Structures are given as C-alpha cells and as structure tokens.
Amino acid sequence: MKYEVQTRFGANWENVWHDDTTTLTYFDTVEEALQEIDDLIEEMELQGMDYDIEDYRIMPVAKLKDLI
C-alpha cells in the first residue's frame, strides 16, 4: 500500500505534493509521509510563515495500479 499527503483547501482535501512538475508524490510508509510533513512545517517555521498542522493529513492509496 502507498500513502499520500493531502492538503486542505477550504472543505476539500487534495494531494498537491509533486516530485517534479507533473508527477504526484506517494510514500511507501506512513512514517515517510509524516517526515515529509515535518520537513515542510520546519521550513515554514524557519521562513516565519503561519501554518496549521490540521491542514495536512496522510491517507492510504488503495489501488496502486491506478497510480501508474
């Protein structure tokens, strides 16, 4: 199973994490996805940006074949 990080936009959630300009990022484990969120939060804090940790969540992606 793969996992994706989703970001909240109003009442909607979407995977907007990309490893380049067109390919969505998926993670092999929840821990890898959580590390990605932690890295983002750390970078935002260093830049003095506001954030809400509740705007990010990790969701399983059930059908890996749909990602290829």
Secondary structure, 3 states (H helix, E strand, C coil): CEEEEEEEECCEEECCCECCCCCECCECCHHHHHHHHHHHHHHHHHCCCCCCHHHEEEEEECCHHHHC
